[in-house]
Amino acid sequence: MSRFLHTIEEFWKASLPVASCIFFVLMMLMPLSIHGPLVTVKMILSAFPLMALCFWIVNQPEHFGVGWSFIIGFMQDVLLGQPLGMTALAYLGADFFLRGQGHFFLQQSFQHLWMMFAVVMVGVSAVQWLIASLMMHNWIDVMPMLVRVALGILFFPLVAFLLHQMQRSVFGRA
């Protein structure tokens, strides 16, 4: 393989985890108008960046540094008009938690990873809800947050499967 192609391959490997998270953040900006009684498509999509972040921290930590969790969270805050630093702080907390437990996940089944994502999803959502409530000087309705958590946990296997397929095709391992 030529040196140029090897460089391109290495760049692709190094950028895939971050690029997939940024892609999911940008998906939340799409103008979608499908509404249900409690659910909007944006509520489902809002959990996708965290799903990708968790997947890559556990499976490719060497290609997803701690700083990326903060940057992606901050980018999400800026693009969605959320209080600056709210998601960045929550994602940073999730990152530190997952890195501390990452070795445990690699030895376990997918169900363990799914359960740990559920814990992270609850924690991140609770931090975001608390920060937003404190900034508004009023307790925000908790129901949308609970629906978002439930949908995030429900859709995690689908997103994890897609990311796993990407990981296998780019990194050549499960």
C-alpha angles and dihedrals in degrees: 000000000000120000091245093055091046089053091050091049092050091047090051091050092048095046102041098085094048093040092053091051091049090048090056091048090052091049088065089063093062113113102246123168105181107128134178131181093280104356134077126178088242090060089057094044092048090072095051098083090053090048091054092044092053093045094052096042090056099038105031108017091154089062096043114056125196091253091063091061090057094043094049091047091048091047089052091050092050097044095045097041094242123149106290113257096013097109092030091058093045092049091047090054090049090049094053091046094050094045089053090053100030097105089056093055095052090062096047139075126267089259090064091051090047091050091049090049088054090054091048092046091052092046096047092045092048091051091049092047092048094048092047091048093049092048091050091046087228135084108257119222106274096206097083089050092051091049090049091051092049092048092047092052091046095051097041095093091055094049092042090052092052092047091046090055090050090048092051094049095046104032097029096227138087 
